[in-house]
Amino acid sequence: MKKRLLEKYAQNPVMTPAQMPIECLYTFNPGAIKFGDEYILMMDVTTLDDIHRIWIARSKDGYHFTPDPTPPAWPAPDPTHPEMNTYDPRITKFGDDYIILYASDLLQNDVRIGILKTRDFKKFERVATASELGNRNGALFPEKINGLYCRLDRPFGNEQDPCSMWVSYSPDLVFWGKSEPVKFNGKPFMDGFKMGAGAVPIRVKEGWLEIYHTVSTTCNGFIYRLKACILDAENPAKIIGHTKDFILWPEHDYEMRGRVANVTFACNALPEPDGTLKIYYGAADTNIGLATGKIDEIVKACLEK
């Protein structure tokens, strides 16, 4: 058996609904970032009214998290783009700002990418709500590419239809275009029934390391698992290589039973100074687990023939 590239924390899950300061249904799919001497999780929390709200939890050691007493003060939505649910945030440090791309929806298939920014994870300012319907899994690159902001995203028609990972560009984080599907060997890349960006891309000497989710169909539903790929440094729509095997998959009770069964889903991947990677992942849309691995080993696996 091949060596696992990601090892799960023995005391998973690191966050559950029982740890919240109020009664709630689920905690899952966090964006994550290191901010000063803290680890920050901006996690999806489903309250008893069945609305997904983003809620912050904090940790000094990256293993033991305490949620804030209340959710952050969320900026009012654009009047032309009302939102009910806010979820699946990805956090990118860009200069002095932390820019958050998240899913903003009124109905399940009525999803847009919302964009906020903060400098202290206390006050948040709205940058934009993308006008295009049916797009989510936005992950902003931490630097401009060819003079433009660049994001990974996932346009789709219906959640039950196949869909894949795309790249889009913007001069100002408001207007997005030049969109194209990510390609491998010159052809649109499709890994599984559907797939999409997970983590904010990480700069490595080979290009951009991207942890993504891939979805397989079964006789009674979907299975969400993680893989990794390397994107070209100057043309991130080009995949240089990708892992042939899954790097994270559901196998434990907390990943296989919950709001959505058989799910391991990532919105983050945090590089540590010693070359390890921390991934806080949603487990069955109910809990949050932690997995760690070596960046160089994951990159190597992406480039193996």
N, C-alpha and C positions, 0 to 999 in steps of 0.2 A: 504494500500500500504506500502511495506517495505521502510525503510529509505534509501535514496541514500547514497552510500558509498563515492562517489566522487561528489563534487559540482563544477559546472562550474563558472568561473570568470564572473561576471556580465558584464564586459566591453570587453569580447571576441569579436573578436580575438585579441591576443596580437601582432601578426605580420601578415602583408599582403604584397602582391607584391607592393602596392602603397607606402610602407615605404622604399623600397629599393632605393639606390643611383643611380641606372640605371633602365631603362625599362626592366622588366622581366615578365614572365608569372605566376609563382607559387612560393610560399614559404611554405615548409611543412616538416614533419617528422624529427624534430631536435633531435640530441643527446644533452644532457644537463649535466652540472656539476657546482658546486660552486667552484670558483677559487679565493682565497684571498677574497677580498671584492666585487667580481663580480659574477653575474650569467652569464654563457656562454651558448649560443645556437650555435651548429654546425648544421645548417639547410640545407635541400635540397632547392636549388634555380634553377629553370628552366629558362634559358636565352632565348632570341629570336631565337637562333639557335636550340632550342628544346633539348639542352644538360643539364643534371642535374649536377650541380656543388655544392660542399659544401661551404657554406659561413657562417661567424661567425657574431653573434649579441651579444651585451653585455648590462647588466643592473645592476644598483646598488640595486634596490629594488625587482627584480624578476617579475615586472609587465610591466615596460616601457623599451623597448629594442631599441637600436640603432645599425644598421648593420655597420660593418666596410666598409670603402670606396671601397675596392676591396676584392676579395676572397683571402684566404691564398695561399702562394706559396706552391703548391702541389709537393711533390717529384715525380720525373720521375718514371713511372711504370717499373716493371721488363720487360726487352725486350722480354721475352718469354710469357708474359701475358699482352698484350696491353689493355688499358682501355679507354673508351670514357666517360661513365657516372660514377659519384661517388655520392653515396647517402645512406641514412638511417644509419648514424653513431651511434654507442653506445660508450660512453666514460667511461672508468674504471680507477679510481685512484689506482695505484699499486706501493706502495713505494713512491719514488719521481717522478715517471713517470705517465703521463696520456696516457693510451693506447686506441687507437681508432680502433674499428673494423667496417668496412663499406662494402657496396656492390660495387663491381667493375665489370663493364660489358662493353662488346663491342656490344652485341646484347641482346635482352630481356631474353633469356634463357641461355645465355652464361655468367652466373654470378659466380663470385668467391668472397671470403671474403678477402678484403685487410686489412692490419694491419700497422698502423703508431703509433708513439709515439711523445710526446712533453713534455716540462716542463714549457713552457710559453705561449702557444697558439699563438705563432708568427712563430716559426721555427718548422718544422715537419720532422721527419726522418722515412724512410720506414723500417719496420721490415721484412715484408714478404708479398707475395700474395699467398694465399693458392692455391695449384695446382688443387684441385678437382673442376670440373665444376658443375654448378647447385647446389650451396649452398649459402645461405644468412641468414639474421637475426642473425648474430653472436653477442653474448653478453658475454664478458669475466667476470668471477667471480673475485671479488676483492682480493682473496687470493688463494694460492695453495690448492688443495685437494688431500690428500694422496701423497704429494710431486710433483704434476704435475699441470701445468696450466690447467684450465678447462673452457670450453665455452659452451654455448647453441648455436645451429645452426639449420638450416632447409634445409636439402637436398631435392631436387625435380627434376622431369624430365621435366615438363612443368608447367607454371604458371596456366594453366587451370585444372591441375590434383590435387587430394587430396594430402596433405603433412602435416607433423606433426613436433613436436619439438624433437630434439635429443641433446645428450651430447657428446662432444669429448674432448680428453686430449692431452697435448703436454709437452715435457720436456723443450722446448725452444721458443715457440710461432711460430715456423717455420714448424715443422713436426707434423701433427695431426693424431690421430688414437684412437683406443679403443672406437670407436663410437657406440652408442646404442640409441634406442628411449627411450624417457621418458615414464615411466610406472606408472600405477595406479592399485592397487590390483593385481600386477604381470602381467598385460597385457598392451601392448602399448596403450598410452593414445591418444585418438582422440576426440577433442572437436570442432565440426562443420565440414564443408566440408574440411577446411584446417585451420591450426593454426601455430603460431610461436612465438619465444621469442620477447618480447617487451623491457622491461627495463633491465639494468644491475641488477642482483640479489642483494637483500638487506639482510644482516645477521640479523636475529631475533632469540630470544632464542629458538623458535620452529624449526628452520632450516633456509632455504632461502626463502624469499618472492619474488615471480616472478610475475610481471604484464605481461600478454601475450595477443596477439590478436587472435580472433577466427572469422572465416569467414563463413557466411551462404549464401546459394544460394537462389535466387528469380527467378521469371519467366523472368526477364530481366537483371540479373547481380548479383553482390555480395554485401553483407553488412559486413563491418568491425566493430567489437565491442571489448571491453576489458573485460577480466576476470582476476582473480588472483589465484595463487596456492602456496603451501608451499612444497619445495623440502627438502629431507633429508639432514642434515648437512654434512654427510660423504659420502653419495651416492646420488648425485643430480639427478640421473636418476630415483629415486623413489619419486613419489608424495605422500605426507602424506595426503593432503586434498586440495580441490579447491572450489571456489565459484560456487554455483549452478546457480546464477543469473548474468547477465551482470552488470558490475560496471560503464561502460561508453558506450554510444551509440549515433549515429547520431539522432538529433532531430531538430536542428536549420538550417536555410537557409545556413549558412556558412559551415555546416558539410554535407549538403545533395546536394549541387549544386557546381560543380567545375570540375576540370580535371577528377577526378574519384568520382562519386556520392556515397553518403552514406558511408563515411569513418570516423572513429575515430581510429587513429593508433599511438602507443607510441613507442619511442626509449629511454625512460628515466623514472625515478621516483626518485625524490630527497628528502631524509629525512631531515626534519628541526629539530633543537634542541628541539622544543616543542612537538615533536611526530607527526607532520603533514607531509603529503607527497605532493609534488608538481609534477604534471605531465604535461609537455608541449607536446601536441598531434597534429598530423597532422589532418586537417579537410578538407575532400574532396580533398586531395592532392593539396590544393590551399592556405590555410591559416593555422595559428598556434593558437590553443586555449590553455587555462590553466585550469586544474581541480585540486582540493585539497581534501584531506581526512585525516582521522586518521589511522595511521599504525595499532594500536591495534584493531580497528574495522574491518579492512580488514583481518587481521590475524584471528580474531575470526570467521568471515564469512567463511573463508577457512576451518575451522575445525568443523563447524556445521554439524551434521549428517542429 
